[in-house]
Amino acid sequence: MKIYYVLLVEDDENTRDRLAQVIVNHPQLQLAGAVENLAQAQRYLQNIEPDVLLCDLGLPDGNGIELIKEIRRLNYRTEAMVITVFGDEKHVVAAIEAGATGYLLKDGRANYIGDSIVQMMNGGSPISASIARHLLKKFNLPARPQADDSHHHSLSPQEIGVLRYLAKGFNCGDIAGFLDISPHTVATYIKRIYRKLAVHSRSEAVYEAHKMGIIEFD
């Protein structure tokens, strides 16, 4: 069983302790470090490359987005997940553009948070349902005709089916159940979709697919 090392960055002590316990209690996660501000996290990243960066956005000495940009600058393979109280469009889009693969609100259940980290490491892009709905509204743009984009034709029918479920906010487990395939197969389809669309997250994939006319929003 693969173990993932998590660097937790959270300034509120009670929340930090709660999230640290989530990580410690999950069989596939190990707490590599728990720090309270941007400077401490930056010092940590100069010496250690964690598998996962789990960070808040509103830190006392800066913004967690700076840390996401830092791991990209360092060419780390670290996956970044935001966990925050900020669910508004400005913060969500800025985090995704910086390279965040997951975006959760802090009110999630312990098992949901832990499982979401593992899902991200298996190729998913977990995002809280309320945020997913918000992003769908933001990206509700007129679609271009399908024939105008060659990427559309490179997606298989199975990949398009998975992409449409992603657009509705379903996770890998849900999609696996709907399509009667394994979660691992769903994760493989998602990786192929990201590669073919040249994107790095669920929201980017949904955005590109809508522009290309692959999916429509009600």
Secondary structure, DSSP 8 states (H G I E B T S, - for coil): ---EEEEEE-SSHHHHHHHHHHHHHSTTEEEEEEESSHHHHHHHHTT---SEEEE-SEETTEEHHHHHHHHHHTT---EEEEEES--SHHHHHHHHHHT-SEEEETTS-HHHHHHHHHHHHTT---B-HHHHHHHHHHT------GGG-HHHHHS-HHHHHHHHHHHTT--HHHHHHHHTS-HHHHHHHHHHHHHHHT-SSHHHHHHHHHHHTS----
